[in-house]
Amino acid sequence: MSWRQLWQQFRRNRAAEWSLYLIIGFILAAALAYPLSPYDPFALGNDTLTPPRVGHWMGTDDLGRDTLSRVIHGSRVPLLVGFLATAASMALGILIGALSGYFGGRTDVILMRVTEYVLVVPRFFLALLVIAMLGTGIGKIILVIGILGWPEVARVVRAQFLTFREREFVIAARAIGASHRKVIFREILPNAIPPAVVVASILVARAILLEAGLSFLGLGDPNLISWGSLLSEAQERLGVSVWLALFPGLAISLLVLCINLFGDGINDVLNPKLRKK
Amino acid sequence: MPILTFVLRRLFHALPLLVCVIVFNFILIHLAPGDPIQALVGEFPAPEAYLAEMRKAFGLDQPLYIQLLLYIKNILSGDLGFSFYYRQPVLNVILDRLPATLQLMLPALVFSAAVGIFLGILSARKPYSLADNGISALSLFGYCVPAFWFGQMLMATFAIDLGWLPSQGIKTVGADLTGAAALLDRAAHLVLPFTALAIRHLAVNARMMRSSMLEVAYEDFVTVARAKGLHEKDVIAHHMVPNALMPVVTIIGVDVGFLFTGSVLVETVFGWPGIGRLMYESIVKRDYPVLMGNFLMTTALVVVVNLIVDLVYLWLDPRVKYQK
């Protein structure tokens, strides 16, 4: 199927299509945060704790900083963490899933045991522990969330490898002397990508929620604004300035919603067998 | 296989995981910046001989693997370390806080399972009907909204604005309530954090049950049941639901880990004195032994809950025999 046909098919799911546009909007806002923000997100102002009004569309905080500008700037960390951490999870998960499913036997038993363990462990507690003890920083956050996300990918990729490794085209490739590496990456892996992509969309959404949680608990990057840290600042003043919590939370929810709906759309296109009856 | 053998075998199976967690904690201690003895002594310029003596007293002069073995031995004998902040053994600190978390989590777990499954069944009865779309929208909401933010909004609305419910804590501090009044007081404190915590799991369970029911709906045995002339209610209750429940039960087991995630954040928002809030306080106070003990403890709890889920599975599906 050509890209054009895929796109046509994807567009049949209107919610997914609009979600894609909104996600692109979020990414653009993050990329153009400086020219787009009406104020410097760190600039102190005289209007402290003003509710939303003309000029300060999302109000201001106790230091007079413009909430809209802070919400725009706060999108950068979650998006960066969401995509980079998922990329790390995908790389690890594909590698481990492929080795496990392709070679089977003892390799499979050991790798799947490890996978099961990582799935059982309360991963958020683990992330909290690691970042609290080794220090904060966006690199560490990406690394920790990325490393903790691979089991879901590995399971899906392994299942695909188990199905495909006995197929004729794989046996044929082996028969003409293709190396293991070639068979894994050139022959089987392309078939494992579609279900993995669907998992990836779930992982991006989860990484964004995890980052928000870490930042809320004060374990985000202290030098960067993030939606989670805005919610943490808002917590003390929920009674007087609910808008400080309302808008960052709406932003997170909307972005996560869009990613989920987009993932559903991708699922419809890539796994047509599962499409609604 | 007798149930007891099965339980023992599963617990034995989980033992390596707990050892992994302990080893992981140990590695983290050594990766963390700073010298523990220096931290204990403080900025005070202590003589080298004193530092060496302290190192010896704490066994820090031993080779690393001996230290690790000692560490594992201590933990397996119930010594999870000493909390710097609370000046108490870590185990006591955690056990003090555990009941509050269970008081929050168990109702959330049971409610989200029962109501989620019910909503899923309702949804699947008439796909794309008004009820189904409404339930789908609700579960999409629960899926996408950060639990702690939802908690903040609930608190701002129902506790601060409307003043219907208390906003912080597990009970009214200072009020000497007894009997039904005390129970009512606790229930009022529970409503908001419980709702914030349960919504995501309600959503997950409802979604899962719906798709599971729809999958089962096309199976031959359902067609047969209908062809026999069974009432639709009986077809659903006795033929579809038991079969559709399996994947949902599995999800509930997996989700317990996520429930702990939610509890850290929701307890922090609502000042709920459980182990989630303890986790947050220990981060702020840099009380690392408590963090590590908490991690080990929650892992053990998740293992136990998963074991219970497996037992439920065994009871639900007689085909599963758990034999190697």
Contacts between the chains, C-beta under 8 A, distances in Angstrom:
chain1	res1	chain2	res2	distance
A	117	B	16	7.9
A	117	B	17	4.9
A	117	B	20	6.3
A	119	B	254	6.8
A	119	B	257	7.9
A	120	B	14	8.0
A	120	B	17	6.5
A	120	B	257	6.9
A	120	B	299	7.3
A	120	B	302	5.8
A	120	B	303	6.6
A	120	B	306	6.5
A	121	B	17	7.3
A	121	B	21	6.9
A	121	B	257	7.2
A	121	B	299	5.5
A	121	B	302	7.4
A	122	B	257	4.7
A	122	B	260	4.5
A	122	B	261	6.8
A	122	B	295	7.2
A	122	B	298	4.7
A	122	B	299	6.2
A	122	B	302	5.9
A	123	B	257	6.7
A	123	B	261	7.6
A	124	B	257	8.0
A	124	B	258	7.8
A	124	B	260	7.0
A	124	B	261	3.7
A	124	B	264	6.6
A	125	B	260	6.4
A	125	B	261	7.6
A	125	B	264	7.3
A	125	B	279	6.8
A	125	B	294	6.8
A	125	B	295	4.9
A	125	B	298	5.5
A	125	B	299	7.9
A	126	B	295	6.4
A	128	B	264	7.1
A	128	B	279	6.2
A	128	B	283	6.5
A	128	B	291	7.1
A	129	B	25	7.9
A	129	B	28	6.8
A	129	B	291	5.1
A	129	B	292	6.5
A	129	B	295	5.2
A	130	B	28	6.7
A	132	B	282	7.8
A	132	B	283	4.7
A	132	B	286	7.6
A	132	B	288	7.3
A	132	B	291	6.0
A	133	B	28	5.3
A	133	B	29	7.9
A	133	B	31	7.5
A	133	B	32	4.6
A	133	B	288	5.9
A	133	B	291	7.3
A	134	B	28	7.4
A	134	B	31	6.2
A	134	B	32	6.3
A	134	B	33	7.7
A	135	B	33	7.1
A	205	B	144	7.5
A	209	B	146	5.6
A	212	B	146	5.4
A	212	B	149	7.8
A	213	B	146	7.1
A	213	B	148	6.9
A	213	B	261	7.0
A	213	B	264	7.5
A	213	B	265	5.4
A	216	B	148	5.9
A	216	B	265	6.3
A	216	B	268	7.5
A	217	B	264	7.1
A	217	B	265	7.3
A	217	B	268	6.6
A	217	B	280	5.6
A	217	B	283	6.2
A	218	B	283	6.7
A	218	B	284	6.9
A	219	B	283	6.7
A	231	B	146	7.9
A	231	B	148	7.2
A	231	B	149	5.8
A	231	B	152	6.8
A	234	B	152	7.1
A	235	B	152	6.6
A	235	B	269	6.7
A	238	B	152	5.9
A	238	B	155	6.0
A	238	B	156	4.8
A	238	B	160	6.1
A	239	B	156	7.3
A	239	B	160	4.5
A	242	B	153	7.9
A	242	B	156	4.5
A	242	B	160	7.9
A	245	B	149	6.8
A	245	B	152	4.9
A	245	B	153	7.1
A	245	B	156	7.0
A	246	B	153	7.2
A	248	B	149	7.8
A	249	B	145	7.7
A	249	B	146	6.6
A	249	B	149	3.5
A	249	B	150	7.9
A	249	B	152	7.0
A	249	B	153	6.9
A	252	B	146	5.5
A	252	B	149	6.7
A	253	B	144	5.1
A	253	B	145	4.8
A	253	B	146	7.0
A	253	B	149	7.3
A	256	B	143	7.9
A	256	B	144	4.3
A	256	B	145	7.8
A	256	B	146	7.8
A	257	B	140	6.7
A	257	B	144	4.1
A	260	B	140	7.1
A	260	B	143	6.3
A	260	B	144	6.0
A	261	B	140	8.0
A	277	B	214	7.7
A	277	B	218	7.4
